[in-house]
């Protein structure tokens, strides 16, 4: 019986000695796991900054042609932010100029057909802020005009539009750089046109409506 008690005592002593080491190993493993989790979260946050949309638009009140990049997000990717640079050649104005636009799109729902190969967004709502990058246009009223003569900025325009979008989902075996190609149209107006319509009701509605069309490539 004595030798059994010796074995039990030795085992208990070994357990007491190894317990702190095991606890230390568990603590180290937990710290490493938390570090890797934080690192993965940080990398994912940086990945979200990479644009996954490329767009090209014709007309629409932000230049004869405009191009840019964007991001989609939300539970069903139904929100989009686009940043575009537009160009208006000299033949449409006494001088050529460039524009800069930030646009927010909202697509409430999409309808798929033909097995999900195609989708249509029956409604797309957009709100854009556009700036004309030319010295002929100003943000603050120049001193040569009486105070409050215009009461608005000729450089900054706010656009509100609605439209529709048709999307082709590229099959997996045919994908090279992207997964979707979409075409869309948009009917919009801007704050200046609405103001002119309110001041002069005889202005035809067609004169304050802007039509644009474009293509979006989703990576």
N, CA, C and O of each residue as an XYZ file, in Angstrom:
876
protein
N       0.825     -1.204      0.000
C       0.000      0.000      0.000
C       0.857      1.250      0.000
O       0.497      2.286     -0.559
N       2.024      1.111      0.660
C       2.892      2.281      0.746
C       3.355      2.722     -0.628
O       3.405      3.915     -0.928
N       3.698      1.737     -1.468
C       4.195      2.120     -2.815
C       3.096      2.742     -3.653
O       3.377      3.583     -4.506
N       1.827      2.343     -3.427
C       0.722      2.974     -4.152
C       0.568      4.435     -3.754
O       0.317      5.302     -4.591
N       0.729      4.691     -2.437
C       0.630      6.083     -1.966
C       1.749      6.924     -2.542
O       1.553      8.100     -2.845
N       2.929      6.326     -2.696
C       4.054      7.058     -3.284
C       3.780      7.416     -4.749
O       4.099      8.516     -5.200
N       3.187      6.474     -5.478
C       2.882      6.736     -6.890
C       1.846      7.854     -7.022
O       1.980      8.740     -7.866
N       0.808      7.801     -6.176
C      -0.241      8.824     -6.213
C       0.338     10.194     -5.873
O       0.022     11.190     -6.525
N       1.188     10.236     -4.847
C       1.815     11.496     -4.439
C       2.676     12.061     -5.553
O       2.668     13.267     -5.802
N       3.433     11.176     -6.233
C       4.293     11.630     -7.331
C       3.469     12.169     -8.488
O       3.830     13.175     -9.099
N       2.353     11.495     -8.794
C       1.481     11.947     -9.883
C       0.867     13.301     -9.559
O       0.770     14.176    -10.420
N       0.448     13.465     -8.284
C      -0.139     14.739     -7.875
C       0.881     15.859     -7.970
O       0.553     16.966     -8.400
N       2.123     15.579     -7.570
C       3.179     16.590     -7.642
C       3.460     16.972     -9.086
O       3.658     18.146     -9.399
N       3.476     15.963     -9.974
C       3.725     16.243    -11.398
C       2.609     17.091    -11.985
O       2.846     17.982    -12.801
N       1.371     16.790    -11.548
C       0.232     17.579    -12.049
C       0.324     19.020    -11.588
O       0.025     19.944    -12.344
N       0.747     19.210    -10.324
C       0.886     20.576     -9.818
C       1.970     21.341    -10.565
O       1.848     22.544    -10.794
N       3.031     20.632    -10.944
C       4.118     21.298    -11.657
C       3.717     21.650    -13.082
O       4.042     22.727    -13.580
N       2.983     20.703    -13.754
C       2.626     20.929    -15.167
C       1.440     21.866    -15.347
O       1.278     22.444    -16.421
N       0.605     22.031    -14.319
C      -0.589     22.872    -14.454
C      -0.259     24.311    -14.836
O      -0.879     24.841    -15.759
N       0.700     24.974    -14.162
C       1.028     26.352    -14.572
C       1.527     26.440    -16.014
O       1.214     27.387    -16.736
N       2.315     25.429    -16.422
C       2.833     25.441    -17.794
C       1.701     25.313    -18.808
O       1.685     26.002    -19.829
N       0.735     24.401    -18.507
C      -0.404     24.230    -19.413
C      -1.253     25.490    -19.471
O      -1.711     25.889    -20.542
N      -1.466     26.123    -18.301
C      -2.246     27.364    -18.270
C      -1.554     28.459    -19.075
O      -2.208     29.240    -19.766
N      -0.212     28.509    -18.980
C       0.540     29.511    -19.740
C       0.412     29.264    -21.240
O       0.264     30.200    -22.027
N       0.473     27.975    -21.627
C       0.317     27.642    -23.051
C      -1.061     28.038    -23.565
O      -1.189     28.561    -24.672
N      -2.104     27.786    -22.751
C      -3.465     28.170    -23.153
C      -3.590     29.679    -23.306
O      -4.224     30.162    -24.244
N      -2.980     30.430    -22.375
C      -3.039     31.890    -22.445
C      -2.334     32.406    -23.697
O      -2.820     33.320    -24.362
N      -1.173     31.805    -24.013
C      -0.445     32.205    -25.214
C      -1.254     31.898    -26.472
O      -1.301     32.712    -27.395
N      -1.887     30.732    -26.512
C      -2.699     30.356    -27.672
C      -3.873     31.312    -27.843
O      -4.233     31.666    -28.966
N      -4.470     31.730    -26.726
C      -5.596     32.658    -26.784
C      -5.152     34.019    -27.309
O      -5.837     34.627    -28.131
N      -3.990     34.500    -26.825
C      -3.459     35.785    -27.295
C      -3.166     35.739    -28.794
O      -3.471     36.686    -29.519
N      -2.570     34.626    -29.260
C      -2.246     34.483    -30.682
C      -3.522     34.455    -31.516
O      -3.589     35.065    -32.583
N      -4.540     33.737    -31.020
C      -5.807     33.658    -31.751
C      -6.462     35.031    -31.855
O      -6.985     35.394    -32.909
N      -6.434     35.795    -30.762
C      -7.019     37.135    -30.785
C      -6.245     38.062    -31.724
O      -6.834     38.870    -32.442
N      -4.926     37.932    -31.706
C      -4.110     38.741    -32.623
C      -4.448     38.425    -34.077
O      -4.633     39.336    -34.883
N      -4.531     37.129    -34.418
C      -4.849     36.737    -35.788
C      -6.242     37.205    -36.187
O      -6.476     37.573    -37.338
N      -7.167     37.188    -35.229
C      -8.524     37.662    -35.517
C      -8.522     39.160    -35.811
O      -9.179     39.617    -36.746
N      -7.770     39.932    -34.994
C      -7.678     41.381    -35.230
C      -7.009     41.669    -36.568
O      -7.425     42.574    -37.292
N      -5.974     40.902    -36.897
C      -5.272     41.097    -38.159
C      -6.187     40.808    -39.343
O      -6.190     41.552    -40.324
N      -6.956     39.737    -39.255
C      -7.886     39.392    -40.332
C      -8.957     40.465    -40.503
O      -9.322     40.815    -41.625
N      -9.461     40.988    -39.376
C     -10.464     42.044    -39.446
C      -9.896     43.307    -40.088
O     -10.572     43.974    -40.870
N      -8.643     43.630    -39.748
C      -8.005     44.817    -40.329
C      -7.801     44.654    -41.830
O      -8.024     45.591    -42.596
N      -7.378     43.472    -42.247
C      -7.203     43.212    -43.681
C      -8.537     43.293    -44.425
O      -8.601     43.815    -45.538
N      -9.597     42.777    -43.809
C     -10.917     42.853    -44.434
C     -11.379     44.295    -44.568
O     -12.008     44.658    -45.562
N     -11.068     45.122    -43.566
C     -11.433     46.541    -43.645
C     -10.702     47.234    -44.789
O     -11.287     48.058    -45.492
N      -9.430     46.907    -44.977
C      -8.677     47.492    -46.085
C      -9.223     47.012    -47.425
O      -9.275     47.778    -48.387
N      -9.633     45.739    -47.489
C     -10.172     45.205    -48.739
C     -11.441     45.937    -49.147
O     -11.715     46.096    -50.336
N     -12.215     46.382    -48.164
C     -13.460     47.088    -48.472
C     -13.201     48.423    -49.159
O     -14.087     48.961    -49.823
N     -11.992     48.959    -49.002
C     -11.656     50.235    -49.641
C     -11.330     50.079    -51.121
O     -11.279     51.068    -51.852
N     -11.113     48.863    -51.561
C     -10.789     48.626    -52.974
C     -12.072     48.679    -53.794
O     -13.002     47.925    -53.507
N     -12.156     49.549    -54.814
C     -13.378     49.618    -55.630
C     -13.646     48.297    -56.343
O     -12.721     47.625    -56.799
N     -14.916     47.939    -56.432
C     -15.277     46.728    -57.170
C     -16.261     47.021    -58.306
O     -16.818     46.106    -58.913
N     -16.463     48.306    -58.579
C     -17.326     48.717    -59.690
C     -16.563     49.674    -60.595
O     -15.830     50.540    -60.116
N     -16.735     49.516    -61.897
C     -16.196     50.458    -62.875
C     -17.350     50.885    -63.780
O     -18.082     50.044    -64.302
N     -17.505     52.182    -63.960
C     -18.664     52.677    -64.703
C     -18.257     53.654    -65.792
O     -17.258     54.365    -65.689
N     -19.069     53.659    -66.836
C     -18.901     54.569    -67.966
C     -20.280     55.078    -68.339
O     -21.187     54.282    -68.581
N     -20.453     56.395    -68.390
C     -21.766     56.980    -68.642
C     -21.710     58.004    -69.758
O     -20.737     58.744    -69.903
N     -22.784     58.029    -70.548
C     -22.939     59.034    -71.592
C     -24.037     60.002    -71.168
O     -25.131     59.585    -70.788
N     -23.733     61.309    -71.235
C     -24.676     62.382    -70.894
C     -25.088     62.269    -69.425
O     -24.329     61.752    -68.604
N     -26.286     62.750    -69.096
C     -26.752     62.707    -67.716
C     -26.478     63.955    -66.911
O     -26.685     63.963    -65.698
N     -26.011     65.025    -67.565
C     -25.807     66.287    -66.864
C     -24.514     66.392    -66.093
O     -24.319     67.355    -65.351
N     -23.611     65.416    -66.251
C     -22.327     65.462    -65.537
C     -21.163     65.403    -66.518
O     -20.042     65.056    -66.146
N     -21.438     65.743    -67.774
C     -20.429     65.688    -68.823
C     -20.947     64.876    -69.988
O     -21.829     64.033    -69.826
N     -20.394     65.131    -71.171
C     -20.797     64.329    -72.331
C     -20.468     62.869    -72.099
O     -21.254     61.988    -72.447
N     -19.325     62.612    -71.521
C     -18.946     61.255    -71.136
C     -18.265     61.336    -69.773
O     -17.519     62.275    -69.496
N     -18.528     60.354    -68.936
C     -17.903     60.318    -67.611
C     -17.554     58.884    -67.262
O     -18.210     57.944    -67.710
N     -16.522     58.730    -66.464
C     -16.051     57.402    -66.080
C     -15.569     57.448    -64.638
O     -15.134     58.486    -64.140
N     -15.656     56.297    -63.981
C     -15.206     56.277    -62.597
C     -15.255     54.896    -61.990
O     -15.418     53.891    -62.683
N     -15.111     54.869    -60.675
C     -15.113     53.620    -59.912
C     -16.143     53.745    -58.795
O     -16.650     54.826    -58.495
N     -16.430     52.585    -58.190
C     -17.418     52.624    -57.114
C     -17.358     51.398    -56.229
O     -16.537     50.501    -56.427
N     -18.245     51.379    -55.249
C     -18.335     50.305    -54.269
C     -19.801     49.944    -54.078
O     -20.656     50.829    -54.060
N     -20.106     48.659    -53.936
C     -21.448     48.258    -53.546
C     -21.391     47.630    -52.162
O     -20.384     47.025    -51.793
N     -22.447     47.769    -51.410
C     -22.480     47.286    -50.031
C     -23.927     47.209    -49.576
O     -24.846     47.534    -50.328
N     -24.117     46.778    -48.348
C     -25.456     46.571    -47.826
C     -25.804     45.101    -47.784
O     -25.061     44.279    -48.322
N     -26.925     44.743    -47.154
C     -27.303     43.329    -47.016
C     -27.366     42.578    -48.340
O     -26.990     41.408    -48.405
N     -27.832     43.233    -49.386
C     -27.946     42.600    -50.711
C     -27.201     43.410    -51.768
O     -27.564     43.389    -52.944
N     -26.176     44.112    -51.352
C     -25.426     45.002    -52.256
C     -26.366     45.986    -52.957
O     -26.183     46.310    -54.131
N     -27.365     46.452    -52.223
C     -28.348     47.345    -52.838
C     -27.989     48.822    -52.682
O     -28.748     49.687    -53.120
N     -26.863     49.120    -52.075
C     -26.349     50.496    -52.004
C     -25.053     50.568    -52.801
O     -24.250     49.636    -52.790
N     -24.863     51.676    -53.483
C     -23.642     51.892    -54.267
C     -23.174     53.338    -54.107
O     -23.980     54.264    -54.014
N     -21.872     53.503    -54.079
C     -21.258     54.832    -54.124
C     -20.322     54.875    -55.320
O     -19.453     54.016    -55.469
N     -20.500     55.879    -56.172
C     -19.675     56.029    -57.370
C     -18.951     57.379    -57.331
O     -19.498     58.386    -56.882
N     -17.728     57.369    -57.806
C     -16.939     58.589    -57.987
C     -16.574     58.661    -59.466
O     -15.928     57.758    -59.999
N     -17.000     59.760    -60.137
C     -16.825     59.848    -61.587
C     -16.169     61.170    -61.978
O     -16.362     62.200    -61.331
N     -15.403     61.109    -63.039
C     -14.829     62.300    -63.678
C     -15.436     62.408    -65.071
O     -15.385     61.454    -65.848
N     -16.008     63.564    -65.388
C     -16.670     63.760    -66.677
C     -15.967     64.797    -67.536
O     -15.146     65.582    -67.059
N     -16.314     64.775    -68.819
C     -15.680     65.693    -69.777
C     -16.738     66.248    -70.723
O     -17.549     65.497    -71.266
N     -16.727     67.550    -70.918
C     -17.602     68.213    -71.884
C     -16.726     68.914    -72.913
O     -15.998     69.843    -72.563
N     -16.779     68.488    -74.184
C     -15.918     69.107    -75.206
C     -16.355     70.524    -75.539
O     -17.439     70.964    -75.155
N     -15.492     71.230    -76.261
C     -15.696     72.631    -76.576
C     -16.954     72.879    -77.408
O     -17.558     73.946    -77.303
N     -17.355     71.919    -78.225
C     -18.489     72.163    -79.125
C     -19.809     72.318    -78.390
O     -20.780     72.808    -78.966
N     -19.862     71.905    -77.110
C     -21.080     72.067    -76.327
C     -21.024     73.282    -75.411
O     -22.000     73.590    -74.727
N     -19.909     73.959    -75.394
C     -19.714     75.112    -74.514
C     -18.639     75.971    -75.153
O     -17.904     75.502    -76.021
N     -18.540     77.224    -74.733
C     -17.510     78.074    -75.339
C     -16.111     77.619    -74.975
O     -15.135     78.054    -75.586
N     -16.004     76.740    -73.976
C     -14.711     76.177    -73.607
C     -14.953     74.773    -73.051
O     -16.009     74.501    -72.479
N     -13.981     73.892    -73.219
C     -14.126     72.556    -72.661
C     -13.955     72.611    -71.155
O     -13.269     73.488    -70.631
N     -14.590     71.658    -70.451
C     -14.354     71.592    -69.017
C     -14.572     70.173    -68.509
O     -15.188     69.333    -69.165
N     -14.036     69.943    -67.301
C     -14.129     68.660    -66.632
C     -15.075     68.775    -65.442
O     -15.289     69.863    -64.907
N     -15.631     67.656    -65.040
C     -16.520     67.632    -63.885
C     -16.099     66.523    -62.932
O     -15.412     65.574    -63.310
N     -16.527     66.672    -61.701
C     -16.284     65.657    -60.673
C     -17.603     65.370    -59.978
O     -18.286     66.292    -59.534
N     -17.965     64.092    -59.879
C     -19.274     63.714    -59.347
C     -19.142     62.602    -58.319
O     -18.391     61.645    -58.507
N     -19.886     62.747    -57.234
C     -20.064     61.681    -56.254
C     -21.540     61.308    -56.265
O     -22.408     62.161    -56.075
N     -21.814     60.034    -56.487
C     -23.208     59.583    -56.654
C     -23.497     58.422    -55.710
O     -22.681     57.517    -55.531
N     -24.678     58.477    -55.117
C     -25.162     57.393    -54.271
C     -26.387     56.770    -54.936
O     -27.368     57.456    -55.224
N     -26.315     55.460    -55.174
C     -27.422     54.721    -55.787
C     -28.071     53.807    -54.759
O     -27.411     53.259    -53.875
N     -29.391     53.658    -54.900
C     -30.132     52.706    -54.076
C     -31.022     51.867    -54.979
O     -31.855     52.401    -55.711
N     -30.843     50.544    -54.926
C     -31.643     49.606    -55.705
C     -32.458     48.762    -54.730
O     -31.926     47.814    -54.153
N     -33.745     49.086    -54.531
C     -34.539     48.400    -53.507
C     -34.653     46.902    -53.729
O     -34.614     46.127    -52.774
N     -34.793     46.493    -54.972
C     -34.918     45.062    -55.246
C     -34.459     44.750    -56.663
O     -34.373     45.634    -57.516
N     -34.163     43.461    -56.898
C     -33.774     42.961    -58.213
C     -34.570     41.688    -58.501
O     -34.843     40.885    -57.609
N     -34.925     41.535    -59.754
C     -35.682     40.364    -60.176
C     -34.823     39.520    -61.103
O     -34.338     40.018    -62.119
N     -34.625     38.241    -60.766
C     -33.821     37.346    -61.585
C     -34.689     36.500    -62.497
O     -35.832     36.188    -62.163
N     -34.149     36.131    -63.648
C     -34.856     35.244    -64.569
C     -33.843     34.454    -65.370
O     -32.652     34.762    -65.375
N     -34.343     33.417    -66.055
C     -33.496     32.467    -66.789
C     -32.452     31.854    -65.862
O     -31.257     31.827    -66.157
N     -32.950     31.367    -64.738
C     -32.056     30.701    -63.796
C     -31.082     31.617    -63.097
O     -30.037     31.167    -62.628
N     -31.405     32.901    -63.019
C     -30.514     33.855    -62.368
C     -29.406     34.378    -63.254
O     -28.552     35.140    -62.800
N     -29.410     33.978    -64.511
C     -28.372     34.446    -65.420
C     -28.518     35.939    -65.702
O     -27.530     36.644    -65.909
N     -29.758     36.407    -65.707
C     -30.035     37.822    -65.931
C     -30.836     38.366    -64.754
O     -31.602     37.645    -64.114
N     -30.643     39.647    -64.487
C     -31.416     40.301    -63.440
C     -31.802     41.701    -63.913
O     -31.082     42.338    -64.682
N     -32.942     42.156    -63.441
C     -33.376     43.505    -63.745
C     -33.703     44.216    -62.438
O     -34.356     43.655    -61.557
N     -33.244     45.447    -62.327
C     -33.595     46.300    -61.198
C     -34.657     47.271    -61.700
O     -34.321     48.223    -62.404
N     -35.939     47.057    -61.358
C     -37.001     47.901    -61.912
C     -36.975     49.341    -61.415
O     -37.621     50.214    -61.993
N     -36.224     49.588    -60.339
C     -36.127     50.948    -59.819
C     -34.738     51.167    -59.252
O     -34.242     50.371    -58.455
N     -34.126     52.246    -59.670
C     -32.838     52.678    -59.123
C     -32.934     54.173    -58.838
O     -33.184     54.969    -59.744
N     -32.738     54.543    -57.601
C     -32.811     55.948    -57.181
C     -31.390     56.451    -56.941
O     -30.578     55.768    -56.317
N     -31.101     57.637    -57.436
C     -29.741     58.175    -57.294
C     -29.777     59.622    -56.804
O     -30.674     60.397    -57.135
N     -28.784     59.945    -56.018
C     -28.551     61.317    -55.563
C     -27.092     61.630    -55.826
O     -26.205     60.916    -55.359
N     -26.837     62.702    -56.578
C     -25.469     63.029    -56.986
C     -25.123     64.466    -56.619
O     -25.981     65.349    -56.592
N     -23.858     64.667    -56.342
C     -23.298     66.008    -56.164
C     -22.237     66.178    -57.239
O     -21.280     65.406    -57.312
N     -22.417     67.199    -58.074
C     -21.545     67.410    -59.223
C     -20.870     68.777    -59.127
O     -21.496     69.775    -58.770
N     -19.584     68.796    -59.452
C     -18.832     70.051    -59.450
C     -18.191     70.254    -60.814
O     -17.581     69.337    -61.365
N     -18.330     71.452    -61.354
C     -17.719     71.804    -62.638
C     -16.334     72.389    -62.368
O     -16.205     73.399    -61.677
N     -15.318     71.761    -62.906
C     -13.938     72.152    -62.615
C     -13.452     73.151    -63.661
O     -12.639     72.825    -64.527
N     -13.971     74.378    -63.557
C     -13.595     75.419    -64.511
C     -13.718     76.774    -63.830
O     -14.604     76.987    -63.003
N     -12.817     77.689    -64.187
C     -12.790     79.006    -63.532
C     -14.008     79.859    -63.857
O     -14.275     80.825    -63.143
N     -14.762     79.535    -64.916
C     -15.975     80.287    -65.225
C     -17.089     80.049    -64.214
O     -18.059     80.804    -64.163
N     -16.947     78.997    -63.411
C     -17.986     78.648    -62.446
C     -17.451     78.846    -61.036
O     -16.266     78.626    -60.785
N     -18.304     79.255    -60.127
C     -17.862     79.635    -58.799
C     -18.741     78.981    -57.732
O     -19.897     78.625    -57.962
N     -18.132     78.844    -56.560
C     -18.862     78.327    -55.399
C     -19.493     79.459    -54.613
O     -20.672     79.400    -54.264
N     -18.705     80.493    -54.334
C     -19.215     81.697    -53.665
C     -19.410     82.793    -54.704
O     -18.604     82.939    -55.623
N     -20.450     83.535    -54.558
C     -20.804     84.590    -55.523
C     -19.671     85.610    -55.648
O     -19.235     86.166    -54.640
N     -19.187     85.867    -56.873
C     -18.097     86.838    -57.047
C     -18.493     88.249    -56.607
O     -19.675     88.591    -56.565
N     -17.493     89.054    -56.282
C     -17.736     90.417    -55.801
C     -18.357     91.308    -56.871
O     -18.948     92.338    -56.544
N     -18.234     90.927    -58.152
C     -18.771     91.783    -59.216
C     -20.305     91.776    -59.250
O     -20.921     92.613    -59.909
N     -20.911     90.822    -58.534
C     -22.362     90.775    -58.456
C     -22.835     91.335    -57.119
O     -22.169     91.145    -56.101
N     -23.982     92.025    -57.109
C     -24.548     92.480    -55.830
C     -24.829     91.286    -54.915
O     -25.126     90.190    -55.391
N     -24.737     91.499    -53.622
C     -24.946     90.425    -52.660
C     -26.330     89.806    -52.844
O     -27.341     90.508    -52.851
N     -26.358     88.497    -52.990
C     -27.621     87.783    -53.156
C     -28.205     87.868    -54.545
O     -29.368     87.515    -54.740
N     -27.425     88.331    -55.532
C     -27.939     88.497    -56.897
C     -28.350     87.142    -57.492
O     -29.401     87.024    -58.121
N     -27.511     86.133    -57.284
C     -27.840     84.800    -57.772
C     -28.406     83.917    -56.660
O     -29.436     83.269    -56.845
N     -27.759     83.891    -55.546
C     -28.254     83.104    -54.427
C     -27.981     81.615    -54.533
O     -28.559     80.826    -53.786
N     -27.117     81.222    -55.441
C     -26.760     79.811    -55.565
C     -25.363     79.713    -56.158
O     -24.819     80.689    -56.675
N     -24.801     78.528    -56.073
C     -23.477     78.276    -56.637
C     -23.611     77.782    -58.067
O     -24.421     76.899    -58.347
N     -22.821     78.347    -58.972
C     -22.838     77.856    -60.354
C     -21.906     76.672    -60.554
O     -21.931     76.031    -61.605
N     -21.081     76.375    -59.548
C     -20.118     75.276    -59.660
C     -20.682     73.952    -59.153
O     -20.357     72.897    -59.697
N     -21.517     73.992    -58.124
C     -22.020     72.786    -57.469
C     -23.476     72.552    -57.858
O     -24.310     73.451    -57.748
N     -23.771     71.340    -58.311
C     -25.146     70.969    -58.676
C     -25.524     69.682    -57.933
O     -24.711     68.773    -57.767
N     -26.772     69.640    -57.499
C     -27.334     68.452    -56.870
C     -28.333     67.816    -57.835
O     -29.257     68.476    -58.310
N     -28.140     66.539    -58.114
C     -28.985     65.822    -59.064
C     -29.772     64.734    -58.343
O     -29.239     64.033    -57.482
N     -31.033     64.602    -58.701
C     -31.878     63.521    -58.207
C     -32.444     62.794    -59.411
O     -33.008     63.419    -60.310
N     -32.296     61.465    -59.435
C     -32.725     60.716    -60.614
C     -33.318     59.364    -60.273
O     -33.116     58.832    -59.181
N     -34.051     58.821    -61.226
C     -34.574     57.459    -61.135
C     -34.292     56.771    -62.462
O     -34.178     57.424    -63.499
N     -34.180     55.456    -62.419
C     -33.917     54.720    -63.646
C     -34.088     53.238    -63.427
O     -34.661     52.804    -62.428
N     -33.582     52.462    -64.378
C     -33.651     51.015    -64.318
C     -32.312     50.436    -64.772
O     -31.512     51.105    -65.425
N     -32.092     49.157    -64.400
C     -30.820     48.515    -64.722
C     -31.054     47.064    -65.145
O     -31.880     46.355    -64.572
N     -30.310     46.652    -66.154
C     -30.360     45.276    -66.642
C     -28.972     44.677    -66.488
O     -27.987     45.252    -66.952
N     -28.891     43.508    -65.831
C     -27.602     42.909    -65.470
C     -27.456     41.507    -66.045
O     -28.388     40.703    -66.023
N     -26.273     41.242    -66.556
C     -25.898     39.900    -67.024
C     -24.861     39.340    -66.066
O     -23.794     39.926    -65.887
N     -25.176     38.199    -65.446
C     -24.234     37.524    -64.556
C     -23.329     36.612    -65.383
O     -23.794     35.637    -65.972
N     -22.063     36.927    -65.422
C     -21.116     36.160    -66.232
C     -20.932     34.770    -65.627
O     -20.649     34.666    -64.433
N     -21.082     33.704    -66.406
C     -20.864     32.346    -65.871
C     -19.446     32.186    -65.318
O     -18.506     32.823    -65.793
N     -19.314     31.339    -64.323
C     -18.021     31.151    -63.660
C     -16.915     30.794    -64.640
O     -15.802     31.307    -64.529
N     -17.208     29.918    -65.602
C     -16.167     29.465    -66.532
C     -15.766     30.537    -67.533
O     -14.768     30.383    -68.237
N     -16.540     31.630    -67.607
C     -16.221     32.698    -68.562
C     -15.699     33.963    -67.891
O     -15.410     34.952    -68.563
N     -15.580     33.931    -66.590
C     -15.124     35.118    -65.876
C     -13.615     35.294    -66.028
O     -12.835     34.351    -65.897
N     -13.240     36.538    -66.309
C     -11.818     36.866    -66.424
C     -11.426     37.838    -65.312
O     -10.573     37.527    -64.481
N     -12.055     39.018    -65.302
C     -11.802     39.988    -64.240
C     -13.049     40.326    -63.434
O     -12.951     40.770    -62.290
N     -14.217     40.116    -64.027
C     -15.436     40.528    -63.350
C     -16.502     39.449    -63.353
O     -16.360     38.405    -63.990
N     -17.587     39.732    -62.617
C     -18.672     38.762    -62.488
C     -19.993     39.263    -63.046
O     -20.915     38.471    -63.240
N     -20.109     40.573    -63.310
C     -21.368     41.117    -63.819
C     -21.107     42.266    -64.780
O     -20.129     43.001    -64.646
N     -22.004     42.407    -65.754
C     -22.028     43.579    -66.627
C     -23.455     44.109    -66.615
O     -24.400     43.359    -66.860
N     -23.611     45.380    -66.334
C     -24.934     45.986    -66.248
C     -25.023     47.182    -67.179
O     -24.053     47.921    -67.348
N     -26.192     47.368    -67.781
C     -26.491     48.582    -68.543
C     -27.671     49.256    -67.857
O     -28.530     48.587    -67.282
N     -27.707     50.572    -67.921
C     -28.749     51.304    -67.217
C     -29.079     52.608    -67.944
O     -28.323     53.092    -68.787
N     -30.212     53.140    -67.589
C     -30.563     54.495    -68.012
C     -31.078     55.248    -66.783
O     -31.507     54.641    -65.802
N     -31.026     56.550    -66.853
C     -31.434     57.376    -65.718
C     -32.082     58.658    -66.213
O     -31.579     59.314    -67.125
N     -33.189     58.998    -65.606
C     -33.869     60.272    -65.858
C     -33.702     61.116    -64.598
O     -34.067     60.687    -63.504
N     -33.155     62.305    -64.754
C     -32.846     63.108    -63.574
C     -33.106     64.584    -63.838
O     -33.429     64.997    -64.952
N     -32.957     65.355    -62.786
C     -32.977     66.804    -62.872
C     -32.041     67.327    -61.794
O     -31.542     66.557    -60.973
N     -31.805     68.619    -61.793
C     -30.897     69.196    -60.800
C     -31.560     70.382    -60.116
O     -32.593     70.877    -60.567
N     -30.963     70.827    -59.036
C     -31.548     71.895    -58.233
C     -31.732     73.189    -59.022
O     -32.709     73.906    -58.806
N     -30.806     73.499    -59.932
C     -30.904     74.741    -60.699
C     -32.106     74.700    -61.640
O     -32.833     75.686    -61.759
N     -32.317     73.575    -62.301
C     -33.448     73.448    -63.222
C     -34.781     73.526    -62.476
O     -35.735     74.133    -62.962
N     -34.840     72.909    -61.298
C     -36.073     72.976    -60.498
C     -36.342     74.410    -60.069
O     -37.484     74.868    -60.074
N     -35.289     75.105    -59.703
C     -35.443     76.511    -59.298
C     -35.964     77.345    -60.462
O     -36.858     78.170    -60.277
N     -35.420     77.143    -61.654
C     -35.882     77.889    -62.819
C     -37.339     77.584    -63.136
O     -38.097     78.478    -63.515
N     -37.732     76.320    -62.981
C     -39.119     75.928    -63.230
C     -40.059     76.587    -62.233
O     -41.161     76.996    -62.599
N     -39.638     76.694    -60.980
C     -40.473     77.316    -59.956
C     -40.612     78.813    -60.188
O     -41.664     79.388    -59.908
N     -39.558     79.450    -60.700
C     -39.616     80.886    -60.970
C     -40.333     81.202    -62.264
O     -40.880     82.294    -62.424
N     -40.337     80.262    -63.186
C     -40.979     80.488    -64.488
C     -41.722     79.216    -64.879
O     -41.145     78.298    -65.461
N     -43.004     79.178    -64.552
C     -43.802     77.997    -64.809
C     -43.994     77.682    -66.269
O     -44.418     76.576    -66.605
N     -43.692     78.628    -67.160
C     -43.877     78.373    -68.588
C     -42.771     77.509    -69.189
O     -42.889     77.054    -70.327
N     -41.713     77.282    -68.443
C     -40.631     76.428    -68.942
C     -41.166     75.011    -69.106
O     -41.701     74.454    -68.147
N     -41.040     74.407    -70.289
C     -41.542     73.036    -70.488
C     -40.827     72.049    -69.575
O     -39.645     72.199    -69.267
N     -41.576     71.041    -69.154
C     -41.003     70.030    -68.273
C     -39.820     69.323    -68.927
O     -38.864     68.946    -68.249
N     -39.885     69.143    -70.249
C     -38.799     68.442    -70.946
C     -37.486     69.206    -70.867
O     -36.412     68.623    -71.017
N     -37.576     70.536    -70.627
C     -36.357     71.338    -70.562
C     -35.615     71.193    -69.241
O     -34.469     71.627    -69.126
N     -36.249     70.594    -68.251
C     -35.553     70.415    -66.970
C     -35.246     68.934    -66.714
O     -34.759     68.574    -65.642
N     -35.532     68.086    -67.696
C     -35.271     66.660    -67.565
C     -33.959     66.311    -68.263
O     -33.697     66.768    -69.376
N     -33.143     65.503    -67.604
C     -31.843     65.082    -68.127
C     -31.857     63.561    -68.289
O     -32.286     62.838    -67.390
N     -31.394     63.093    -69.418
C     -31.347     61.654    -69.689
C     -29.896     61.207    -69.803
O     -29.094     61.845    -70.485
N     -29.570     60.133    -69.147
C     -28.234     59.559    -69.227
C     -28.306     58.042    -69.324
O     -29.295     57.435    -68.913
N     -27.270     57.439    -69.860
C     -27.208     55.983    -69.987
C     -25.757     55.546    -69.780
O     -24.818     56.294    -70.054
N     -25.601     54.318    -69.292
C     -24.241     53.882    -69.020
C     -24.121     52.385    -68.833
O     -25.077     51.626    -68.991
N     -22.910     51.994    -68.491
C     -22.579     50.582    -68.287
C     -21.743     50.472    -67.018
O     -20.903     51.329    -66.743
N     -21.978     49.410    -66.244
C     -21.253     49.166    -64.992
C     -20.656     47.761    -65.051
O     -21.350     46.795    -65.367
N     -19.394     47.662    -64.752
C     -18.681     46.381    -64.728
C     -18.347     46.062    -63.276
O     -17.633     46.821    -62.620
N     -18.858     44.944    -62.775
C     -18.658     44.560    -61.369
C     -17.571     43.501    -61.269
O     -17.662     42.441    -61.889
N     -16.558     43.793    -60.493
C     -15.431     42.875    -60.329
C     -15.822     41.735    -59.378
O     -15.009     40.852    -59.107
